[in-house]
């Protein structure tokens, strides 16, 4: 990283900056300074507002007792957005504690019974509207799934026949959710295995949130896509905040959503997985 850029960070005595894995959205670095070590996220050519939702989510985690990195500073340097966080030394821990913590997060409900968030979702090359609504179907289906469906068509990953199949799946989702009493829980928003860890004391830690208030099954759907969550996680979650009838059928809707996001971002390597989950929903 450019030395002039680094020198503008609000830190004294920076000794070393080491690139780290930061997912597909951010550039990430470990920053060693004289008094402490930090984790730095950078989003090139974006304004400081890019991290507003993530910052809000991390601060809310702290308020409700969910372990997460602390926000140290954020801003913009030479036209690049940055977010400076506390550095957490990785350790090992158990899925039971992770399941309990996620359930605790989901027990935080929006006080007015509304779905959405004060900030939109920022996903690098795609954004989603989180405007407040009293309808989970409006937020999830209209503002997320329909937007994604149009995006994958525009990018050439779906044909007209794929879009017709989506319309059938969409109707199943709408009909099913119309019969389900969704509650607006505080969501991580991107709860896959790459966004949790255990600290050196063995406690689970969540990071990289894309927060909003939505049906808690949205987060659980994300856990089913790439693995990394065991039966201990789900049993511990259910003991704290029991799932309702039909949950695992509805969870497929959110698995579909996340795979559709990956189809839009990464192309046809995810086409078969999207097709399979659509057929599973229709079955």
Secondary structure as GFF3:
##gff-version 3
##sequence-region A 1 283
A	DSSP	alpha_helix	3	7	.	.	.	ID=ss1
A	DSSP	beta_strand	14	20	.	.	.	ID=ss2
A	DSSP	beta_strand	27	33	.	.	.	ID=ss3
A	DSSP	beta_strand	37	43	.	.	.	ID=ss4
A	DSSP	three_ten_helix	48	51	.	.	.	ID=ss5
A	DSSP	alpha_helix	52	64	.	.	.	ID=ss6
A	DSSP	beta_strand	71	77	.	.	.	ID=ss7
A	DSSP	beta_strand	80	86	.	.	.	ID=ss8
A	DSSP	alpha_helix	95	106	.	.	.	ID=ss9
A	DSSP	beta_strand	121	122	.	.	.	ID=ss10
A	DSSP	beta_strand	127	128	.	.	.	ID=ss11
A	DSSP	alpha_helix	136	137	.	.	.	ID=ss12
A	DSSP	pi_helix	138	145	.	.	.	ID=ss13
A	DSSP	alpha_helix	146	154	.	.	.	ID=ss14
A	DSSP	alpha_helix	160	178	.	.	.	ID=ss15
A	DSSP	beta_strand	185	187	.	.	.	ID=ss16
A	DSSP	three_ten_helix	193	195	.	.	.	ID=ss17
A	DSSP	beta_strand	196	198	.	.	.	ID=ss18
A	DSSP	beta_strand	204	206	.	.	.	ID=ss19
A	DSSP	beta_strand	212	214	.	.	.	ID=ss20
A	DSSP	alpha_helix	217	223	.	.	.	ID=ss21
A	DSSP	alpha_helix	231	240	.	.	.	ID=ss22
A	DSSP	alpha_helix	247	266	.	.	.	ID=ss23
A	DSSP	three_ten_helix	268	270	.	.	.	ID=ss24
A	DSSP	alpha_helix	271	282	.	.	.	ID=ss25
###
